[in-house]
């Protein structure tokens, strides 16, 4: 069984293909600055498109809060992070 692992960070996105618990492929790219979800997904999946046909699972981790409106509080944008994390 293969898993496409996606780690979305504030400055980079790490992508890997894991088979039987071992990382067999890995790459990383800069975190895209677009706020359009389709463009964001297209950008991060482009470098690993060959892995998609091999993967039975996809695991995604990200900094910040995941809400229906999108991901908030990515540490690349300190003003947004402090707005969501500062006590009111």
Residue frames as a rotation matrix with the C-alpha (Angstrom) as fourth column:
UNK 1
0.584 0.812 0.000 0.00
0.812 -0.584 0.000 0.00
0.000 0.000 -1.000 0.00
UNK 2
-0.536 -0.763 0.361 1.35
0.778 -0.612 -0.139 3.45
0.327 0.207 0.922 -0.95
UNK 3
0.496 0.633 -0.595 0.60
0.798 -0.602 0.025 6.80
-0.342 -0.487 -0.804 0.65
UNK 4
-0.049 -0.420 0.906 1.19
0.578 -0.752 -0.317 10.24
0.814 0.508 0.280 -0.77
UNK 5
0.181 0.013 -0.983 2.33
0.944 -0.281 0.170 12.39
-0.274 -0.960 -0.063 2.16
UNK 6
0.046 -0.072 0.996 1.91
0.516 -0.852 -0.086 16.17
0.855 0.518 -0.002 1.91
UNK 7
0.051 -0.113 -0.992 3.25
0.956 -0.283 0.081 18.51
-0.290 -0.953 0.094 4.59
UNK 8
0.315 0.165 0.934 2.18
0.582 -0.811 -0.053 22.11
0.749 0.561 -0.352 3.98
UNK 9
-0.075 -0.436 -0.897 4.35
0.954 -0.294 0.064 24.52
-0.292 -0.851 0.437 5.93
UNK 10
0.629 0.338 -0.701 4.61
0.302 -0.936 -0.180 28.27
-0.717 -0.099 -0.691 6.04
UNK 11
0.156 -0.658 -0.737 7.64
-0.703 -0.598 0.386 28.38
-0.694 0.458 -0.555 3.75
UNK 12
-0.700 -0.418 -0.580 7.81
-0.709 0.503 0.494 25.00
0.085 0.757 -0.648 2.07
UNK 13
0.583 0.802 0.129 5.67
-0.794 0.596 -0.123 22.02
-0.176 -0.031 0.984 1.07
UNK 14
-0.633 -0.745 0.209 7.29
-0.696 0.666 0.268 18.60
-0.339 0.024 -0.940 1.53
UNK 15
0.508 0.763 -0.399 5.94
-0.861 0.454 -0.228 15.78
0.007 0.459 0.888 -0.62
UNK 16
-0.613 -0.752 0.244 6.72
-0.750 0.650 0.119 12.11
-0.248 -0.111 -0.962 -0.27
UNK 17
0.351 0.635 -0.688 5.64
-0.691 0.672 0.267 8.68
0.632 0.382 0.675 -1.40
UNK 18
-0.381 -0.387 0.840 5.64
-0.886 0.414 -0.210 6.09
-0.266 -0.824 -0.501 1.37
UNK 19
0.308 0.423 -0.852 5.47
-0.603 0.780 0.168 2.35
0.736 0.462 0.495 0.67
UNK 20
0.517 -0.019 -0.856 5.31
0.437 0.865 0.245 -0.26
0.736 -0.501 0.456 3.43
UNK 21
0.878 -0.056 -0.475 6.35
0.431 -0.341 0.836 2.36
-0.209 -0.938 -0.276 5.99
UNK 22
-0.135 -0.986 -0.097 9.41
0.721 -0.165 0.673 3.55
-0.680 0.021 0.733 4.05
UNK 23
0.542 0.205 -0.815 9.87
-0.254 -0.885 -0.391 6.86
-0.801 0.419 -0.428 2.27
UNK 24
0.153 -0.475 0.866 10.77
0.740 0.636 0.218 5.95
-0.655 0.608 0.449 -1.32
UNK 25
-0.145 -0.159 0.977 10.36
0.808 -0.589 0.025 9.32
0.571 0.792 0.214 -3.08
UNK 26
0.254 0.221 -0.942 10.68
0.786 -0.614 0.068 12.87
-0.563 -0.757 -0.330 -1.73
UNK 27
-0.389 -0.373 0.842 10.67
0.726 -0.687 0.032 16.43
0.567 0.624 0.538 -3.03
UNK 28
-0.004 0.448 -0.894 9.89
0.805 -0.530 -0.269 19.88
-0.594 -0.720 -0.359 -1.70
UNK 29
-0.216 0.050 0.975 8.73
0.741 -0.642 0.197 23.19
0.636 0.765 0.101 -3.12
UNK 30
-0.995 -0.050 0.083 8.10
-0.005 -0.832 -0.555 26.69
0.097 -0.553 0.828 -1.81
UNK 31
-0.367 0.918 -0.152 4.67
0.700 0.165 -0.695 27.19
-0.612 -0.361 -0.703 -0.29
UNK 32
-0.463 0.234 0.855 2.54
0.732 -0.443 0.518 28.91
0.500 0.866 0.033 -2.96
UNK 33
-0.944 0.070 -0.323 1.23
0.148 -0.785 -0.602 32.35
-0.296 -0.615 0.730 -2.09
UNK 34
-0.674 0.739 0.004 -2.03
-0.236 -0.220 0.946 31.99
0.700 0.637 0.323 -4.01
UNK 35
-0.719 0.507 0.475 -5.27
-0.524 0.053 -0.850 31.95
-0.457 -0.860 0.228 -2.03
UNK 36
0.200 0.767 -0.610 -7.21
-0.968 0.251 -0.002 30.18
0.152 0.591 0.792 -4.79
UNK 37
0.239 -0.072 0.968 -7.62
-0.577 0.792 0.201 26.57
-0.781 -0.607 0.148 -3.64
UNK 38
0.938 0.132 0.320 -7.54
0.157 0.662 -0.733 25.11
-0.309 0.738 0.600 -7.15
UNK 39
0.651 -0.757 0.059 -4.32
-0.368 -0.383 -0.847 26.94
0.664 0.530 -0.528 -8.03
UNK 40
0.127 -0.575 0.808 -2.82
-0.985 0.026 0.173 25.96
-0.120 -0.818 -0.563 -4.67
UNK 41
0.509 0.145 0.848 -3.65
-0.241 0.970 -0.022 22.26
-0.826 -0.194 0.529 -5.19
UNK 42
0.986 -0.143 0.090 -2.44
0.123 0.241 -0.963 22.33
0.116 0.960 0.255 -8.80
UNK 43
0.448 -0.863 0.234 0.86
-0.703 -0.502 -0.504 23.88
0.552 0.061 -0.831 -7.72
UNK 44
-0.035 -0.519 0.854 1.58
-0.934 0.321 0.157 21.40
-0.355 -0.792 -0.496 -4.93
UNK 45
0.532 0.290 0.796 0.46
-0.125 0.956 -0.265 18.29
-0.838 0.042 0.544 -6.84
UNK 46
0.855 -0.185 -0.484 2.36
-0.512 -0.157 -0.845 19.10
0.080 0.970 -0.229 -10.02
UNK 47
-0.090 -0.994 -0.057 5.79
-0.974 0.100 -0.205 17.84
0.209 0.037 -0.977 -8.81
UNK 48
-0.738 -0.182 0.650 4.34
-0.447 0.853 -0.268 14.52
-0.506 -0.489 -0.711 -7.63
UNK 49
0.124 0.883 -0.452 1.75
-0.968 0.007 -0.253 13.79
-0.220 0.469 0.855 -10.33
UNK 50
-0.199 -0.268 -0.943 3.43
-0.586 0.804 -0.104 10.46
0.785 0.532 -0.317 -11.20
UNK 51
-0.977 -0.210 0.038 2.98
-0.144 0.518 -0.843 9.33
0.158 -0.829 -0.536 -7.58
UNK 52
-0.390 0.902 0.186 -0.79
-0.870 -0.295 -0.394 9.90
-0.301 -0.315 0.900 -7.60
UNK 53
0.282 0.514 -0.810 -1.47
-0.776 0.619 0.122 6.80
0.564 0.594 0.573 -9.69
UNK 54
-0.410 -0.540 -0.735 0.54
0.023 0.799 -0.601 4.68
0.912 -0.264 -0.315 -7.22
UNK 55
-0.937 -0.055 0.344 -1.04
-0.318 -0.271 -0.909 6.06
0.143 -0.961 0.236 -4.03
UNK 56
-0.352 0.846 -0.400 -3.98
0.611 0.532 0.586 4.37
0.709 -0.038 -0.704 -2.35
UNK 57
0.476 0.436 -0.764 -3.99
0.870 -0.363 0.334 6.95
-0.132 -0.823 -0.552 0.45
UNK 58
-0.069 -0.490 0.869 -3.19
0.348 -0.828 -0.440 10.62
0.935 0.272 0.228 0.85
UNK 59
0.329 0.100 -0.939 -2.14
0.941 -0.117 0.317 12.17
-0.079 -0.988 -0.133 4.15
UNK 60
0.094 -0.227 0.969 -1.98
0.377 -0.893 -0.246 15.95
0.921 0.389 0.001 4.59
UNK 61
0.181 -0.056 -0.982 -0.58
0.954 -0.234 0.189 17.97
-0.241 -0.971 0.011 7.47
UNK 62
0.091 -0.105 0.990 -0.50
0.505 -0.852 -0.137 21.75
0.858 0.513 -0.024 7.73
UNK 63
-0.865 -0.293 -0.407 0.34
0.501 -0.501 -0.705 24.56
0.003 -0.814 0.580 10.08
UNK 64
-0.837 0.539 0.096 -2.55
-0.533 -0.842 0.080 26.69
0.124 0.015 0.992 11.24
UNK 65
-0.423 0.813 0.400 -6.24
-0.176 0.359 -0.916 25.98
-0.889 -0.458 -0.009 11.44
UNK 66
-0.976 0.201 0.080 -8.17
0.138 0.293 0.946 24.20
0.167 0.935 -0.314 8.73
UNK 67
-0.429 0.880 -0.204 -11.66
-0.093 -0.268 -0.959 25.61
-0.899 -0.392 0.197 8.32
UNK 68
0.280 0.604 0.746 -14.30
0.727 0.374 -0.576 25.35
-0.627 0.703 -0.335 5.58
UNK 69
0.934 0.076 -0.349 -13.11
-0.109 -0.870 -0.481 28.76
-0.340 0.487 -0.804 4.31
UNK 70
0.601 -0.785 -0.148 -9.53
-0.082 0.124 -0.989 27.49
0.795 0.607 0.010 3.97
UNK 71
0.204 -0.657 -0.726 -6.32
0.920 0.382 -0.087 27.28
0.334 -0.650 0.682 5.95
UNK 72
0.814 0.034 0.579 -5.70
-0.105 -0.973 0.205 30.16
0.571 -0.228 -0.789 8.36
UNK 73
0.800 -0.491 0.345 -2.72
-0.506 -0.243 0.827 31.11
-0.322 -0.837 -0.443 10.49
UNK 74
0.739 -0.668 0.090 0.09
0.611 0.608 -0.507 29.89
0.284 0.429 0.857 8.26
UNK 75
0.511 -0.549 -0.661 3.29
0.571 -0.358 0.739 31.09
-0.642 -0.755 0.130 9.92
UNK 76
-0.384 -0.605 0.698 4.51
0.923 -0.275 0.269 32.63
0.029 0.747 0.664 6.67
UNK 77
-0.135 0.459 0.878 2.04
0.249 -0.842 0.478 35.44
0.959 0.284 0.000 7.32
UNK 78
-0.775 -0.275 -0.569 2.75
0.576 0.063 -0.815 36.68
0.260 -0.959 0.109 10.88
UNK 79
-0.836 0.515 0.189 0.01
-0.542 -0.827 -0.145 39.33
0.082 -0.224 0.971 10.79
UNK 80
0.073 0.876 -0.476 -2.60
-0.592 0.422 0.686 36.67
0.802 0.232 0.550 10.10
UNK 81
-0.211 -0.226 -0.951 -1.10
0.467 0.831 -0.301 34.32
0.859 -0.508 -0.070 12.70
UNK 82
-0.958 -0.206 -0.202 -1.13
0.270 -0.402 -0.875 36.93
0.099 -0.892 0.440 15.44
UNK 83
-0.556 0.819 0.141 -4.66
-0.759 -0.570 0.316 38.00
0.339 0.069 0.938 14.57
UNK 84
0.303 0.701 -0.646 -5.93
-0.352 0.712 0.608 34.46
0.886 0.043 0.462 15.13
UNK 85
0.034 -0.393 -0.919 -3.68
0.625 0.725 -0.287 33.55
0.779 -0.565 0.271 18.06
UNK 86
-0.810 -0.378 0.449 -3.65
-0.043 -0.725 -0.687 36.77
0.585 -0.576 0.571 20.09
UNK 87
-0.569 0.644 -0.512 -5.88
0.798 0.282 -0.533 36.84
-0.199 -0.712 -0.674 23.19
UNK 88
-0.206 0.580 0.788 -8.97
0.531 -0.610 0.588 39.00
0.822 0.540 -0.183 22.71
